[in-house]
């Protein structure tokens, strides 16, 4: 069938993702990693890329975007903020200058997905690596494929593959002289994209 699933982490009627994750920014990055490497057309609820939290009633799921660290005119004030006050999360202006911010992580993932037809259009084939905290899958299109491996746990995982792979992208980057990997460690809440040597 010719369709794309509309994938999302949360929407304006649901508790925001960061509230569900206990405001843990590493878990928020993991959730975004999964959203942008799995099939479908990802939708991002405004503020999710900043780490905005929010719980019911609905008006607190829809608090204004935090543009500036000050309480000045850049920040809309239609409701008293319970989850998105400047003391609760870094603003857009603060996150733009922080290379490790959630906002810049989202920007990187969006650019990665736009560069890769395999991520945006490829079919998914699950891979069982025999580790409970590891989620792995192939994304394939035409005669190309990439392997995506996520560590969804809070401890490092040793990954052993039955073939040498080339690092394409991921968090964090892997480096060695040969640029070939069949065995490597994957940090908690991180992922890697690999390509077979053919």
C-alpha positions as CSV (number, residue, x, y, z in Angstrom):
1,X,0.0,0.0,0.0
2,X,1.1,3.5,-0.7
3,X,0.9,5.3,2.6
4,X,3.1,6.6,5.5
5,X,2.2,6.3,9.1
6,X,1.9,9.6,10.9
7,X,4.3,8.9,13.8
8,X,4.6,11.1,16.9
9,X,5.7,11.0,20.6
10,X,2.8,13.0,21.9
11,X,0.1,15.4,20.7
12,X,-1.9,18.3,22.1
13,X,-4.4,15.9,23.8
14,X,-1.8,13.8,25.6
15,X,0.6,14.3,28.5
16,X,3.8,15.7,27.0
17,X,6.7,13.3,26.4
18,X,9.0,15.0,28.9
19,X,6.5,14.6,31.7
20,X,6.2,10.9,30.9
21,X,10.0,10.6,31.0
22,X,10.5,12.4,34.3
23,X,12.1,15.4,32.5
24,X,15.1,13.2,31.6
25,X,16.8,14.8,28.6
26,X,18.7,11.7,27.7
27,X,15.5,9.7,27.5
28,X,14.0,12.5,25.5
29,X,16.9,12.2,23.0
30,X,16.4,8.5,22.8
31,X,12.7,8.9,22.1
32,X,13.6,11.4,19.3
33,X,16.2,9.0,18.0
34,X,13.6,6.2,17.7
35,X,11.0,8.6,16.1
36,X,13.4,9.7,13.3
37,X,14.9,6.3,12.5
38,X,11.8,4.2,12.4
39,X,9.4,4.2,9.4
40,X,6.6,6.8,9.0
41,X,6.3,10.6,8.7
42,X,7.4,12.0,12.1
43,X,5.3,14.8,13.6
44,X,6.8,17.0,16.4
45,X,4.5,18.8,18.8
46,X,5.7,22.3,19.2
47,X,8.0,22.6,22.2
48,X,8.9,18.9,22.2
49,X,12.2,19.8,20.6
50,X,12.9,22.1,23.7
51,X,11.9,19.6,26.3
52,X,8.6,21.2,27.2
53,X,6.7,19.2,29.8
54,X,2.9,19.3,30.5
55,X,0.2,17.4,32.2
56,X,-3.6,17.6,32.1
57,X,-5.8,19.7,32.2
58,X,-5.4,20.5,28.5
59,X,-4.4,24.1,28.8
60,X,-1.2,23.0,30.5
61,X,-0.4,20.6,27.6
62,X,-0.5,23.7,25.4
63,X,1.5,26.2,27.4
64,X,3.3,28.9,25.3
65,X,6.7,28.3,23.7
66,X,9.6,29.5,25.7
67,X,11.6,31.7,23.2
68,X,13.8,33.7,25.7
69,X,15.3,33.1,29.1
70,X,13.8,36.4,30.3
71,X,10.2,37.1,31.1
72,X,10.2,39.8,28.4
73,X,8.1,40.4,25.4
74,X,9.4,37.4,23.4
75,X,7.5,35.0,25.6
76,X,3.7,34.8,25.2
77,X,1.8,34.8,28.5
78,X,-1.7,33.7,27.7
79,X,-1.6,31.3,30.7
80,X,0.4,31.2,33.9
81,X,3.2,28.7,33.2
82,X,3.3,25.6,35.4
83,X,5.7,23.5,33.3
84,X,7.5,25.9,30.9
85,X,8.8,28.8,33.0
86,X,12.4,30.0,32.3
87,X,13.6,28.3,35.5
88,X,12.3,24.9,34.4
89,X,13.9,24.4,31.0
90,X,16.4,26.2,28.7
91,X,14.7,28.6,26.2
92,X,15.1,28.5,22.4
93,X,17.7,31.3,22.6
94,X,19.7,29.3,25.2
95,X,19.5,26.0,23.3
96,X,20.5,27.5,20.0
97,X,24.0,28.1,21.4
98,X,24.4,24.7,23.1
99,X,25.6,22.0,20.7
100,X,24.4,19.3,23.1
101,X,20.9,20.8,23.6
102,X,17.7,18.9,22.8
103,X,16.8,21.5,20.2
104,X,20.1,20.9,18.3
105,X,19.7,17.2,18.7
106,X,16.3,17.5,16.9
107,X,17.8,19.7,14.2
108,X,20.5,17.1,13.6
109,X,18.0,14.2,13.5
110,X,15.8,16.1,11.0
111,X,18.8,16.8,8.8
112,X,19.9,13.2,9.0
113,X,16.5,11.9,8.0
114,X,16.3,14.4,5.1
115,X,19.7,13.3,3.8
116,X,18.8,9.6,3.9
117,X,16.1,8.1,1.7
118,X,16.7,4.8,3.5
119,X,15.5,6.5,6.8
120,X,12.6,8.4,5.2
121,X,11.3,5.7,2.8
122,X,13.1,2.4,3.6
123,X,11.4,-0.8,4.7
124,X,12.0,-2.1,8.2
125,X,13.3,-5.6,9.0
126,X,13.8,-6.3,12.7
127,X,17.1,-7.8,13.9
128,X,17.5,-9.8,17.1
129,X,20.9,-9.2,18.6
130,X,20.0,-11.2,21.8
131,X,20.1,-8.3,24.1
132,X,17.0,-7.1,25.9
133,X,18.0,-3.4,26.0
134,X,19.1,-3.3,22.3
135,X,16.7,-2.5,19.5
136,X,18.1,-3.2,16.0
137,X,16.7,-3.2,12.5
138,X,17.6,-2.9,8.9
139,X,16.2,-0.1,6.8
140,X,16.3,-1.0,3.1
141,X,15.3,0.6,-0.2
142,X,16.1,-0.8,-3.7
143,X,19.4,-2.5,-3.3
144,X,20.7,-0.5,-0.4
145,X,20.4,-1.0,3.3
146,X,21.6,0.3,6.6
147,X,21.5,-1.1,10.1
148,X,20.2,1.0,13.0
149,X,21.0,-0.1,16.5
150,X,19.6,1.6,19.6
151,X,20.6,1.1,23.2
152,X,17.3,1.8,25.0
153,X,18.8,0.8,28.4
154,X,20.6,2.8,31.1
155,X,23.9,0.7,30.8
156,X,26.5,0.3,28.1
157,X,25.9,-2.7,25.8
158,X,28.5,-4.7,24.0
159,X,27.3,-5.3,20.4
160,X,28.7,-8.2,18.4
161,X,27.7,-8.6,14.7
162,X,28.5,-11.4,12.3
163,X,29.9,-9.1,9.7
164,X,32.1,-6.0,9.5
165,X,30.2,-2.7,9.2
166,X,31.0,0.8,8.3
167,X,30.0,3.7,10.6
168,X,27.6,6.1,8.9
169,X,26.1,8.2,11.8
170,X,24.8,8.1,15.3
171,X,25.3,9.2,18.9
172,X,28.2,9.1,19.7
173,X,30.4,8.7,16.7
174,X,32.5,5.6,16.6
175,X,36.1,5.9,15.5
176,X,39.0,3.6,14.7
177,X,41.7,3.4,12.1
178,X,40.0,0.8,9.9
179,X,36.5,2.3,10.1
180,X,35.2,-1.3,10.3
181,X,33.1,-2.6,13.1
182,X,31.8,-6.0,14.1
183,X,32.2,-5.5,17.8
184,X,31.8,-2.3,19.8
185,X,30.2,-0.7,22.9
186,X,27.1,1.4,22.7
187,X,26.5,3.9,25.5
188,X,23.1,4.1,27.3
189,X,20.3,5.8,25.3
190,X,22.4,6.1,22.2
191,X,22.3,4.7,18.7
192,X,24.4,4.0,15.7
193,X,23.8,3.7,11.9
194,X,26.0,1.2,10.1
195,X,26.4,0.1,6.5
196,X,27.6,-3.3,5.4
197,X,30.9,-3.5,3.5
198,X,29.9,-5.0,0.1
